[in-house]
Structures are given as structure tokens and as C-alpha cells.
Amino acid sequence: MKSTIGRLFAVKTALSFGTQFWGFAAYTVFFAPWLASRGVAAAEIAFILALAQFVKSVSGPVGALFADGFEHKKTPVLIMNLLTTLSVLGLYFVDQYWSIVIVIVLFSMVSASIVPILEGLTIKGADKFGFDFGRVRLWGSLSFVFSSYACGKLIDIYDFDILISWLLFGAVTSTFASLFLPVLPQDQTQQLPQKVKKFDLAGAVLLIKHPIFITILVAVSFIQSSHAVYYGFSAIHWSEIGYSGELIGILWAVAVLAEVVLFIFSSKLTNLLGPRRLLILAASAAVIRWAILAVDPPLILVFISQTLHALTFGAVYLGSLNLISRSVPDNLISTAMAINVSLNMGVFMAVGFIIAGHLYDDYANGAYWFAVVFGVIGLVMSLGLKFIWNGEALEFTKPDDK
């Protein structure tokens, strides 16, 4: 009986991951080219992407706190998907720059928390019923691969006008799928809900004042934000040099598939190298990857550079999670994770988008040399960790503990 319920739980959450990443893929790959097709300049595109990223970094944790107020997570996910659908509908009725900015800000606000909430629900279900979280989450990645390819193929036929309809289809199916999200049974030993402290302000101050912790986060942030040129302008540049929408979709799909392969072997790789070496590997791969893309290489080298996404994103993701878990005491883990996301995917990525947009306006794909510089800084800081940290848990003392 329990195994049947567990399989059903896994299938329902896998369905939601698949529908969520359907629209997410098209937005990630083709939204910037859609803006460019409407005459929006590179610097203005960069501003929209930066603002959206910053809004997500703030609204994501807020949305998660909102969801924690519900006993069953399907309710907030349904609400957020409905609001996401309405915001996508708004894109049909805007054609001026600032009206697009407003709609994208709203879209970013209401959609930022959905996948993290789904991940939390699925992890809890995996713990309770014994299924493999990775295999469920995999359906999101596979959906991303297929959606990026198929959307690119349709763009070749119908131009970028098809993108908003594609996003709307993803939002509507995600809303429909959220109706079937499973309810996590409550343990009989936990009749009364316990109030959990989500963010420790005093602890956050201690963390950001610790030189080793902040060195880890800044190193991670430089490596992650080196992707700003790629996320914002790779599809635009490839389109300008004659790559079809289908080919652009395939290139992005290759990157995600490489990431999936790395995650399949993530435990073995982490045990073999350790988190600090994973960070060094990620930074080294970033320097190589962005240097390749900076010189408009032959297509075969572009494909090879895309496989490095497994390291430039996947390895730094694994390395950062493990470094934080090893360096920070258990009572500050949630706070540390929140700071990590806000810093590298919020502040640093937003700044990266702004710089990338101005550089792309002047130098086109030469803007990747800026990404190389960020990769080098991340590499130097990752190497430097060996000399300032022995790998053991850091000590934090609150003022009232003295």
C-alpha cells in the first residue's frame, strides 16, 4: 500500500516538474531574443533581465514563507501558477518597453517560488516513501531539453511571435498539473505543527562578517555570475550569426543534458574530489568555456563548450552546497543558504547582466572576455580557500553567548 502511494506521489510531482520546466525553458532560452526582435537594445534587455533576477532573489524566499503558512503545498502552488498564467497573458497586450518591464517584474514575483516549493514537497515525499528524488526531478530537466528544442523549431517556422503562446501553454498546463499535486500525510507523532525559524537575522550578520564564509560565497558568486553573458545574449548572438532556432534549442539542450549526467554521478564525484576542488574545477571550466565562445569558434567547439555547462553550473552548485554544509553549523544552514542564493543569483547575477548588456552592445560576443575575468577571479578565490580554511566547521559566537 505504501509503495503504491509513493509511486503515485512521485508521478504527480514529476508531472508538475515537467510542466513547470516547459515554460521555464522557453523563457530562459528565447525571451532575450524575443525582446531583441522587438527592437529592444542590448543594454535595455540587460536591465530587464537584471531586474527580473533581483526580484526573484527577493520574492523567492518571501513566496516560500507564504507557502509555509499552508498545511498542503498544492494550494500556494496553484495560486502562484494562476497568477503566473495571468502575467503571461499580459505579454499579449504590451508592446512598449516600460510596460514589458512591469509585466516581467510581476511574472518574476509570482513564479519565483514555485520550483523550490515543489522541490521541498518532493524531497519530503522521497524521505517518507523511499523513492528517488533525482529521478522525479529529472523530468523537469528532460522537459527543459525537449521544450527548448521544440520551441526553437517552431520559432524557425512562425518567428518569435510563437514564444508567448508557448509560455502560456506552459503556464496553463502547470496550473492544471498543480490541481493533482499530492498531499503529504502528517506523521502521527507530529499532531501539532511546530513553528520553525526561517531566517536568523543575528545569525546572518555573523555569517557575512566571517571572512572565510564570505570568501566561499563570493568565489561561488563570481563563477555563477560569469554566466550572465551566456544567459542573456548567447541566443541573440547565435541568431545574429545565422544559427536557426532549432540549432539554438539543441545547443541549450546539450548543456542541460550534460548537467543531468553530472548530477547522476554527483555523490561519487563529490566524494572523489571534495567540494573545494569542485569549485576549482568549475572555475577552470568557466575560463575555458567563455574563452572558446569569445572567438566565434566552429560549431563543433560550440557544442563542446556547451558540455562544460555540467562543470560551470553543476559542479559549482554541488561544491557550494557542500562547502556551506561543512562550514556552517546546523542552526544557521537555512540562513546561509538564503544568503548564498540572494548573493550569487541575485546581486552578482543582476550586476553581471547590466555589465554584459553594455559590453555586448559594443563588442558582441567579445563580451565573453568579461565572463572569463569573472571565472579567473572565482578560480583565484577558490584556490585561496586552501590557505585560509582547514575544511572544518567554522565557529560563530553571538554577542549574547559571550
C-alpha positions as a LaTeX table, in Angstrom:
\begin{tabular}{lrrr}
\hline
Residue & $x$ (\AA) & $y$ (\AA) & $z$ (\AA) \\
\hline
Met1 & 0.00 & 0.00 & 0.00 \\
Lys2 & 2.76 & 2.42 & 0.99 \\
Ser3 & 4.72 & 1.68 & $-2.20$ \\
Thr4 & 1.62 & 2.36 & $-4.33$ \\
Ile5 & 1.02 & 5.69 & $-2.60$ \\
Gly6 & 4.70 & 6.53 & $-3.01$ \\
Arg7 & 4.66 & 5.77 & $-6.75$ \\
Leu8 & 1.54 & 7.90 & $-7.19$ \\
Phe9 & 3.16 & 10.71 & $-5.19$ \\
Ala10 & 6.25 & 10.53 & $-7.42$ \\
Val11 & 4.21 & 10.51 & $-10.65$ \\
Lys12 & 2.14 & 13.54 & $-9.64$ \\
Thr13 & 5.16 & 15.61 & $-8.61$ \\
Ala14 & 7.06 & 14.54 & $-11.75$ \\
Leu15 & 4.11 & 15.81 & $-13.82$ \\
Ser16 & 4.36 & 19.21 & $-12.13$ \\
Phe17 & 8.12 & 19.39 & $-12.68$ \\
Gly18 & 7.62 & 18.57 & $-16.34$ \\
Thr19 & 5.00 & 21.25 & $-16.93$ \\
Gln20 & 6.90 & 23.91 & $-14.93$ \\
Phe21 & 10.09 & 23.47 & $-16.93$ \\
Trp22 & 8.22 & 23.51 & $-20.23$ \\
Gly23 & 7.65 & 27.24 & $-20.00$ \\
Phe24 & 10.82 & 27.91 & $-18.00$ \\
Ala25 & 12.96 & 26.50 & $-20.83$ \\
Ala26 & 11.40 & 28.71 & $-23.49$ \\
Tyr27 & 11.67 & 31.80 & $-21.28$ \\
Thr28 & 15.31 & 31.11 & $-20.39$ \\
Val29 & 16.47 & 30.44 & $-23.95$ \\
Phe30 & 14.31 & 32.68 & $-26.11$ \\
Phe31 & 12.96 & 35.59 & $-24.05$ \\
Ala32 & 16.01 & 37.80 & $-24.66$ \\
Pro33 & 15.89 & 37.15 & $-28.46$ \\
Trp34 & 12.14 & 37.88 & $-28.34$ \\
Leu35 & 12.94 & 41.27 & $-26.82$ \\
Ala36 & 15.63 & 41.88 & $-29.44$ \\
Ser37 & 13.15 & 41.01 & $-32.21$ \\
Arg38 & 11.01 & 43.88 & $-30.93$ \\
Gly39 & 13.84 & 46.36 & $-31.23$ \\
Val40 & 14.92 & 46.41 & $-27.59$ \\
Ala41 & 18.62 & 47.30 & $-27.32$ \\
Ala42 & 21.11 & 45.03 & $-25.58$ \\
Ala43 & 21.57 & 47.38 & $-22.60$ \\
Glu44 & 17.79 & 47.57 & $-22.14$ \\
Ile45 & 17.49 & 43.78 & $-22.37$ \\
Ala46 & 20.21 & 43.53 & $-19.73$ \\
Phe47 & 18.25 & 45.86 & $-17.43$ \\
Ile48 & 15.09 & 43.75 & $-17.76$ \\
Leu49 & 16.98 & 40.52 & $-17.08$ \\
Ala50 & 18.86 & 42.05 & $-14.14$ \\
Leu51 & 15.70 & 43.47 & $-12.59$ \\
Ala52 & 13.87 & 40.15 & $-13.05$ \\
Gln53 & 16.76 & 38.29 & $-11.42$ \\
Phe54 & 16.85 & 40.67 & $-8.47$ \\
Val55 & 13.08 & 40.46 & $-8.00$ \\
Lys56 & 13.29 & 36.65 & $-8.00$ \\
Ser57 & 16.02 & 36.68 & $-5.36$ \\
Val58 & 13.76 & 38.72 & $-3.06$ \\
Ser59 & 10.34 & 37.27 & $-3.87$ \\
Gly60 & 11.57 & 33.65 & $-3.83$ \\
Pro61 & 12.15 & 33.49 & $-0.06$ \\
Val62 & 9.03 & 35.61 & 0.57 \\
Gly63 & 6.94 & 33.22 & $-1.50$ \\
Ala64 & 8.40 & 30.26 & 0.35 \\
Leu65 & 7.39 & 31.82 & 3.67 \\
Phe66 & 3.90 & 32.38 & 2.23 \\
Ala67 & 3.73 & 28.71 & 1.24 \\
Asp68 & 4.81 & 27.61 & 4.72 \\
Gly69 & 1.59 & 29.13 & 6.04 \\
Phe70 & $-0.40$ & 26.40 & 4.25 \\
Glu71 & $-0.76$ & 22.87 & 5.53 \\
His72 & $-0.84$ & 21.48 & 1.97 \\
Lys73 & 1.59 & 22.93 & $-0.57$ \\
Lys74 & $-0.68$ & 22.34 & $-3.57$ \\
Thr75 & $-2.72$ & 25.41 & $-2.57$ \\
Pro76 & 0.08 & 28.03 & $-2.80$ \\
Val77 & 1.49 & 26.35 & $-5.93$ \\
Leu78 & $-1.95$ & 26.55 & $-7.56$ \\
Ile79 & $-2.31$ & 30.22 & $-6.59$ \\
Met80 & 1.16 & 31.08 & $-7.92$ \\
Asn81 & 0.56 & 29.21 & $-11.19$ \\
Leu82 & $-2.74$ & 31.03 & $-11.71$ \\
Leu83 & $-1.01$ & 34.38 & $-11.17$ \\
Thr84 & 1.81 & 33.30 & $-13.49$ \\
Thr85 & $-0.76$ & 32.50 & $-16.19$ \\
Leu86 & $-2.30$ & 35.96 & $-15.81$ \\
Ser87 & 1.11 & 37.65 & $-16.03$ \\
Val88 & 1.97 & 35.72 & $-19.22$ \\
Leu89 & $-1.38$ & 36.76 & $-20.69$ \\
Gly90 & $-0.32$ & 40.33 & $-20.02$ \\
Leu91 & 2.54 & 39.95 & $-22.51$ \\
Tyr92 & $-0.04$ & 39.75 & $-25.32$ \\
Phe93 & $-1.15$ & 43.31 & $-24.56$ \\
Val94 & 2.15 & 45.17 & $-24.08$ \\
Asp95 & 4.50 & 46.49 & $-26.73$ \\
Gln96 & 6.20 & 49.45 & $-25.04$ \\
Tyr97 & 9.45 & 48.99 & $-23.14$ \\
Trp98 & 8.26 & 50.03 & $-19.68$ \\
Ser99 & 5.01 & 48.11 & $-19.95$ \\
Ile100 & 7.06 & 44.98 & $-20.74$ \\
Val101 & 9.26 & 45.72 & $-17.71$ \\
Ile102 & 6.22 & 45.92 & $-15.42$ \\
Val103 & 4.75 & 42.64 & $-16.68$ \\
Ile104 & 8.08 & 40.81 & $-16.34$ \\
Val105 & 8.52 & 42.11 & $-12.79$ \\
Leu106 & 5.07 & 40.74 & $-11.93$ \\
Phe107 & 5.87 & 37.46 & $-13.69$ \\
Ser108 & 9.12 & 37.13 & $-11.73$ \\
Met109 & 7.42 & 37.90 & $-8.43$ \\
Val110 & 4.69 & 35.28 & $-8.72$ \\
Ser111 & 6.72 & 32.48 & $-10.32$ \\
Ala112 & 9.99 & 32.59 & $-8.36$ \\
Ser113 & 8.96 & 30.24 & $-5.54$ \\
Ile114 & 7.12 & 27.52 & $-7.44$ \\
Val115 & 10.01 & 25.16 & $-8.23$ \\
Pro116 & 11.64 & 25.46 & $-4.76$ \\
Ile117 & 8.27 & 24.63 & $-3.16$ \\
Leu118 & 7.89 & 21.62 & $-5.46$ \\
Glu119 & 11.42 & 20.51 & $-4.61$ \\
Gly120 & 10.71 & 20.76 & $-0.89$ \\
Leu121 & 7.47 & 18.78 & $-1.25$ \\
Thr122 & 9.18 & 16.11 & $-3.36$ \\
Ile123 & 12.16 & 15.74 & $-1.01$ \\
Lys124 & 9.76 & 15.23 & 1.91 \\
Gly125 & 7.83 & 12.67 & $-0.13$ \\
Ala126 & 11.04 & 10.87 & $-1.11$ \\
Asp127 & 12.06 & 10.64 & 2.55 \\
Lys128 & 8.65 & 9.35 & 3.57 \\
Phe129 & 8.00 & 6.86 & 0.76 \\
Gly130 & 11.55 & 5.91 & $-0.23$ \\
Phe131 & 11.52 & 6.90 & $-3.91$ \\
Asp132 & 14.49 & 8.57 & $-5.65$ \\
Phe133 & 14.17 & 12.37 & $-5.63$ \\
Gly134 & 16.64 & 12.69 & $-8.51$ \\
Arg135 & 14.55 & 10.53 & $-10.82$ \\
Val136 & 11.48 & 12.66 & $-10.17$ \\
Arg137 & 13.37 & 15.95 & $-10.59$ \\
Leu138 & 14.87 & 14.54 & $-13.79$ \\
Trp139 & 11.52 & 15.02 & $-15.57$ \\
Gly140 & 11.95 & 18.76 & $-15.20$ \\
Ser141 & 15.32 & 18.64 & $-16.93$ \\
Leu142 & 14.03 & 16.37 & $-19.69$ \\
Ser143 & 11.10 & 18.73 & $-20.23$ \\
Phe144 & 13.58 & 21.62 & $-20.48$ \\
Val145 & 15.55 & 19.74 & $-23.14$ \\
Phe146 & 12.52 & 18.91 & $-25.28$ \\
Ser147 & 10.87 & 22.31 & $-24.85$ \\
Ser148 & 13.97 & 24.31 & $-25.79$ \\
Tyr149 & 14.38 & 22.22 & $-28.95$ \\
Ala150 & 10.70 & 22.21 & $-29.96$ \\
Cys151 & 10.21 & 25.91 & $-29.26$ \\
Gly152 & 13.28 & 26.73 & $-31.34$ \\
Lys153 & 11.91 & 24.62 & $-34.18$ \\
Leu154 & 8.59 & 26.48 & $-34.12$ \\
Ile155 & 10.35 & 29.85 & $-33.97$ \\
Asp156 & 12.04 & 28.94 & $-37.26$ \\
Ile157 & 8.57 & 28.47 & $-38.76$ \\
Tyr158 & 6.49 & 31.18 & $-37.06$ \\
Asp159 & 9.17 & 33.63 & $-35.88$ \\
Phe160 & 9.38 & 34.84 & $-32.27$ \\
Asp161 & 5.65 & 35.62 & $-32.17$ \\
Ile162 & 5.09 & 32.00 & $-31.11$ \\
Leu163 & 7.02 & 32.43 & $-27.84$ \\
Ile164 & 4.24 & 33.99 & $-25.75$ \\
Ser165 & 1.79 & 31.27 & $-26.80$ \\
Trp166 & 4.39 & 28.67 & $-25.82$ \\
Leu167 & 4.82 & 30.31 & $-22.40$ \\
Leu168 & 1.05 & 30.50 & $-21.94$ \\
Phe169 & 0.67 & 26.80 & $-22.75$ \\
Gly170 & 3.31 & 26.00 & $-20.13$ \\
Ala171 & 1.61 & 28.20 & $-17.52$ \\
Val172 & $-1.85$ & 26.72 & $-18.16$ \\
Thr173 & $-0.62$ & 23.11 & $-18.05$ \\
Ser174 & 1.35 & 23.89 & $-14.88$ \\
Thr175 & $-1.81$ & 25.26 & $-13.28$ \\
Phe176 & $-3.71$ & 22.15 & $-14.33$ \\
Ala177 & $-0.95$ & 19.85 & $-13.01$ \\
Ser178 & $-0.91$ & 21.65 & $-9.65$ \\
Leu179 & $-4.52$ & 20.56 & $-9.12$ \\
Phe180 & $-3.22$ & 16.99 & $-8.86$ \\
Leu181 & $-0.28$ & 17.64 & $-6.55$ \\
Pro182 & $-0.25$ & 15.08 & $-3.73$ \\
Val183 & $-0.87$ & 15.88 & $-0.11$ \\
Leu184 & 1.93 & 14.85 & 2.23 \\
Pro185 & 0.50 & 12.72 & 5.07 \\
Gln186 & 1.25 & 14.05 & 8.54 \\
Asp187 & 3.22 & 11.86 & 10.93 \\
Gln188 & 1.09 & 10.70 & 13.82 \\
Thr189 & 3.88 & 11.75 & 16.16 \\
Gln190 & 3.56 & 15.34 & 14.93 \\
Gln191 & $-0.02$ & 16.23 & 15.70 \\
Leu192 & 0.78 & 19.87 & 16.38 \\
Pro193 & 2.70 & 21.90 & 13.82 \\
Gln194 & 5.95 & 23.30 & 15.10 \\
Lys195 & 6.94 & 26.84 & 14.30 \\
Val196 & 10.28 & 26.83 & 12.55 \\
Lys197 & 12.56 & 29.84 & 12.46 \\
Lys198 & 13.14 & 30.55 & 8.78 \\
Phe199 & 15.67 & 33.35 & 8.85 \\
Asp200 & 18.02 & 34.28 & 11.67 \\
Leu201 & 18.92 & 37.97 & 11.29 \\
Ala202 & 21.55 & 37.92 & 14.03 \\
Gly203 & 22.98 & 34.74 & 12.54 \\
Ala204 & 23.04 & 36.35 & 9.10 \\
Val205 & 25.15 & 39.21 & 10.44 \\
Leu206 & 27.58 & 36.72 & 11.99 \\
Leu207 & 27.84 & 34.82 & 8.71 \\
Ile208 & 28.56 & 37.79 & 6.47 \\
Lys209 & 31.14 & 39.11 & 8.95 \\
His210 & 33.08 & 35.83 & 8.89 \\
Pro211 & 35.93 & 36.19 & 6.35 \\
Ile212 & 36.05 & 32.50 & 5.38 \\
Phe213 & 32.30 & 32.16 & 4.86 \\
Ile214 & 32.09 & 35.33 & 2.79 \\
Thr215 & 35.13 & 34.22 & 0.74 \\
Ile216 & 33.30 & 30.98 & $-0.12$ \\
Leu217 & 30.17 & 32.86 & $-1.16$ \\
Val218 & 31.98 & 35.50 & $-3.21$ \\
Ala219 & 34.00 & 32.81 & $-5.03$ \\
Val220 & 30.77 & 30.96 & $-5.85$ \\
Ser221 & 29.10 & 34.22 & $-6.91$ \\
Phe222 & 31.85 & 35.15 & $-9.37$ \\
Ile223 & 31.67 & 31.72 & $-11.02$ \\
Gln224 & 27.86 & 31.72 & $-11.19$ \\
Ser225 & 27.57 & 35.30 & $-12.44$ \\
Ser226 & 30.14 & 34.62 & $-15.17$ \\
His227 & 27.13 & 33.00 & $-16.92$ \\
Ala228 & 25.45 & 36.41 & $-17.38$ \\
Val229 & 26.66 & 36.89 & $-20.96$ \\
Tyr230 & 25.60 & 33.34 & $-21.84$ \\
Tyr231 & 22.17 & 33.52 & $-20.19$ \\
Gly232 & 21.41 & 36.96 & $-21.58$ \\
Phe233 & 22.97 & 37.07 & $-25.03$ \\
Ser234 & 24.08 & 33.66 & $-26.33$ \\
Ala235 & 20.80 & 33.01 & $-28.16$ \\
Ile236 & 20.76 & 36.56 & $-29.55$ \\
His237 & 24.31 & 36.27 & $-30.87$ \\
Trp238 & 23.81 & 32.80 & $-32.32$ \\
Ser239 & 20.69 & 34.03 & $-34.09$ \\
Glu240 & 22.60 & 37.03 & $-35.49$ \\
Ile241 & 25.36 & 34.82 & $-36.95$ \\
Gly242 & 22.81 & 32.60 & $-38.67$ \\
Tyr243 & 22.06 & 29.75 & $-36.25$ \\
Ser244 & 18.46 & 28.57 & $-36.56$ \\
Gly245 & 16.08 & 28.50 & $-33.63$ \\
Glu246 & 16.21 & 24.71 & $-33.76$ \\
Leu247 & 20.01 & 24.69 & $-33.51$ \\
Ile248 & 19.96 & 27.18 & $-30.62$ \\
Gly249 & 17.47 & 24.96 & $-28.81$ \\
Ile250 & 19.71 & 21.93 & $-29.40$ \\
Leu251 & 22.75 & 23.77 & $-28.03$ \\
Trp252 & 20.90 & 24.64 & $-24.83$ \\
Ala253 & 19.55 & 21.10 & $-24.61$ \\
Val254 & 23.10 & 19.71 & $-24.79$ \\
Ala255 & 24.10 & 21.92 & $-21.85$ \\
Val256 & 21.21 & 20.71 & $-19.71$ \\
Leu257 & 21.80 & 17.05 & $-20.64$ \\
Ala258 & 25.45 & 17.39 & $-19.61$ \\
Glu259 & 24.28 & 18.83 & $-16.29$ \\
Val260 & 21.90 & 15.87 & $-15.83$ \\
Val261 & 24.73 & 13.38 & $-16.43$ \\
Leu262 & 26.87 & 15.11 & $-13.80$ \\
Phe263 & 24.06 & 15.00 & $-11.25$ \\
Ile264 & 23.64 & 11.27 & $-11.84$ \\
Phe265 & 27.21 & 10.80 & $-10.59$ \\
Ser266 & 27.15 & 13.72 & $-8.14$ \\
Ser267 & 27.70 & 11.68 & $-4.97$ \\
Lys268 & 30.70 & 9.81 & $-6.37$ \\
Leu269 & 32.20 & 13.00 & $-7.81$ \\
Thr270 & 31.79 & 14.92 & $-4.56$ \\
Asn271 & 33.35 & 12.10 & $-2.55$ \\
Leu272 & 36.22 & 11.81 & $-5.02$ \\
Leu273 & 37.17 & 15.48 & $-5.32$ \\
Gly274 & 35.67 & 17.20 & $-2.31$ \\
Pro275 & 33.72 & 20.48 & $-2.52$ \\
Arg276 & 36.70 & 22.87 & $-2.73$ \\
Arg277 & 38.17 & 21.02 & $-5.72$ \\
Leu278 & 34.72 & 21.01 & $-7.33$ \\
Leu279 & 34.76 & 24.80 & $-7.09$ \\
Ile280 & 38.25 & 24.93 & $-8.63$ \\
Leu281 & 37.12 & 22.59 & $-11.42$ \\
Ala282 & 34.03 & 24.74 & $-12.08$ \\
Ala283 & 36.04 & 27.98 & $-12.25$ \\
Ser284 & 38.65 & 26.42 & $-14.54$ \\
Ala285 & 35.92 & 25.14 & $-16.86$ \\
Ala286 & 34.31 & 28.60 & $-16.88$ \\
Val287 & 37.56 & 30.22 & $-18.04$ \\
Ile288 & 37.90 & 27.67 & $-20.86$ \\
Arg289 & 34.22 & 27.75 & $-21.85$ \\
Trp290 & 33.88 & 31.52 & $-22.10$ \\
Ala291 & 37.23 & 31.89 & $-23.87$ \\
Ile292 & 36.00 & 29.46 & $-26.54$ \\
Leu293 & 32.74 & 31.35 & $-27.06$ \\
Ala294 & 34.51 & 34.72 & $-27.16$ \\
Val295 & 36.16 & 33.95 & $-30.52$ \\
Asp296 & 33.16 & 32.67 & $-32.55$ \\
Pro297 & 34.57 & 29.15 & $-32.87$ \\
Pro298 & 33.47 & 26.44 & $-35.33$ \\
Leu299 & 30.17 & 24.81 & $-34.42$ \\
Ile300 & 31.82 & 21.64 & $-33.10$ \\
Leu301 & 33.68 & 23.72 & $-30.49$ \\
Val302 & 30.44 & 25.45 & $-29.52$ \\
Phe303 & 28.93 & 22.02 & $-28.82$ \\
Ile304 & 31.99 & 21.05 & $-26.77$ \\
Ser305 & 31.75 & 24.29 & $-24.79$ \\
Gln306 & 28.10 & 23.51 & $-24.03$ \\
Thr307 & 29.05 & 20.20 & $-22.41$ \\
Leu308 & 31.17 & 22.23 & $-19.98$ \\
His309 & 27.91 & 23.53 & $-18.51$ \\
Ala310 & 27.98 & 20.38 & $-16.39$ \\
Leu311 & 31.00 & 21.88 & $-14.63$ \\
Thr312 & 30.42 & 25.64 & $-14.86$ \\
Phe313 & 26.94 & 25.27 & $-13.34$ \\
Gly314 & 26.62 & 21.73 & $-11.95$ \\
Ala315 & 29.99 & 21.48 & $-10.22$ \\
Val316 & 29.77 & 24.93 & $-8.62$ \\
Tyr317 & 26.22 & 24.12 & $-7.46$ \\
Leu318 & 27.34 & 20.88 & $-5.80$ \\
Gly319 & 30.52 & 22.44 & $-4.45$ \\
Ser320 & 28.74 & 25.42 & $-2.90$ \\
Leu321 & 26.08 & 23.30 & $-1.17$ \\
Asn322 & 28.70 & 21.01 & 0.31 \\
Leu323 & 31.03 & 23.84 & 1.33 \\
Ile324 & 28.20 & 25.60 & 3.13 \\
Ser325 & 27.03 & 22.41 & 4.85 \\
Arg326 & 30.59 & 21.70 & 6.05 \\
Ser327 & 31.44 & 25.21 & 7.20 \\
Val328 & 28.19 & 26.38 & 8.81 \\
Pro329 & 26.58 & 24.96 & 11.99 \\
Asp330 & 23.19 & 23.28 & 11.62 \\
Asn331 & 21.26 & 26.11 & 13.28 \\
Leu332 & 22.46 & 28.57 & 10.60 \\
Ile333 & 22.17 & 26.37 & 7.49 \\
Ser334 & 18.85 & 27.82 & 6.25 \\
Thr335 & 20.11 & 31.36 & 6.77 \\
Ala336 & 23.37 & 30.56 & 4.98 \\
Met337 & 21.52 & 29.06 & 2.00 \\
Ala338 & 19.28 & 32.13 & 1.75 \\
Ile339 & 22.30 & 34.46 & 1.75 \\
Asn340 & 24.02 & 32.28 & $-0.86$ \\
Val341 & 21.09 & 32.41 & $-3.29$ \\
Ser342 & 20.47 & 36.13 & $-2.78$ \\
Leu343 & 24.13 & 36.96 & $-3.34$ \\
Asn344 & 25.10 & 34.80 & $-6.33$ \\
Met345 & 21.80 & 34.55 & $-8.22$ \\
Gly346 & 20.54 & 37.96 & $-7.09$ \\
Val347 & 23.08 & 40.72 & $-6.57$ \\
Phe348 & 26.02 & 39.32 & $-8.55$ \\
Met349 & 23.94 & 37.99 & $-11.45$ \\
Ala350 & 21.99 & 41.26 & $-11.73$ \\
Val351 & 25.22 & 43.26 & $-11.87$ \\
Gly352 & 26.59 & 40.73 & $-14.36$ \\
Phe353 & 23.59 & 41.22 & $-16.66$ \\
Ile354 & 23.99 & 45.01 & $-16.61$ \\
Ile355 & 27.71 & 44.85 & $-17.46$ \\
Ala356 & 27.13 & 42.14 & $-20.07$ \\
Gly357 & 24.47 & 44.20 & $-21.83$ \\
His358 & 26.67 & 47.26 & $-22.21$ \\
Leu359 & 29.64 & 45.16 & $-23.37$ \\
Tyr360 & 27.53 & 43.20 & $-25.85$ \\
Asp361 & 26.33 & 46.47 & $-27.39$ \\
Asp362 & 29.95 & 47.41 & $-28.11$ \\
Tyr363 & 31.76 & 44.10 & $-28.60$ \\
Ala364 & 29.11 & 41.44 & $-29.38$ \\
Asn365 & 30.45 & 38.01 & $-28.34$ \\
Gly366 & 33.67 & 39.71 & $-27.20$ \\
Ala367 & 31.68 & 40.34 & $-24.01$ \\
Tyr368 & 32.58 & 36.77 & $-23.06$ \\
Trp369 & 36.05 & 38.03 & $-22.11$ \\
Phe370 & 34.32 & 39.77 & $-19.21$ \\
Ala371 & 32.95 & 36.34 & $-18.24$ \\
Val372 & 36.50 & 34.96 & $-18.44$ \\
Val373 & 37.65 & 37.63 & $-15.97$ \\
Phe374 & 34.89 & 36.63 & $-13.54$ \\
Gly375 & 35.92 & 33.00 & $-13.93$ \\
Val376 & 39.56 & 33.83 & $-13.18$ \\
Ile377 & 38.59 & 35.76 & $-10.04$ \\
Gly378 & 36.46 & 32.81 & $-8.90$ \\
Leu379 & 39.37 & 30.45 & $-9.59$ \\
Val380 & 41.87 & 32.53 & $-7.60$ \\
Met381 & 39.49 & 32.78 & $-4.64$ \\
Ser382 & 38.73 & 29.04 & $-4.77$ \\
Leu383 & 42.44 & 28.22 & $-4.76$ \\
Gly384 & 42.94 & 30.66 & $-1.89$ \\
Leu385 & 40.49 & 28.77 & 0.33 \\
Lys386 & 43.19 & 26.15 & 0.90 \\
Phe387 & 45.35 & 28.71 & 2.71 \\
Ile388 & 42.68 & 30.22 & 4.97 \\
Trp389 & 40.42 & 27.27 & 5.85 \\
Asn390 & 41.17 & 23.74 & 7.03 \\
Gly391 & 37.79 & 22.38 & 5.91 \\
Glu392 & 36.31 & 22.09 & 9.39 \\
Ala393 & 33.14 & 23.74 & 10.70 \\
Leu394 & 33.53 & 27.45 & 11.36 \\
Glu395 & 32.91 & 28.90 & 14.80 \\
Phe396 & 30.26 & 31.57 & 15.22 \\
Thr397 & 29.54 & 33.25 & 18.54 \\
Lys398 & 26.60 & 35.54 & 19.08 \\
Pro399 & 27.15 & 38.55 & 21.32 \\
Asp400 & 24.78 & 37.23 & 23.99 \\
Asp401 & 26.71 & 33.93 & 24.05 \\
Lys402 & 29.87 & 35.60 & 25.34 \\
\hline
\end{tabular}
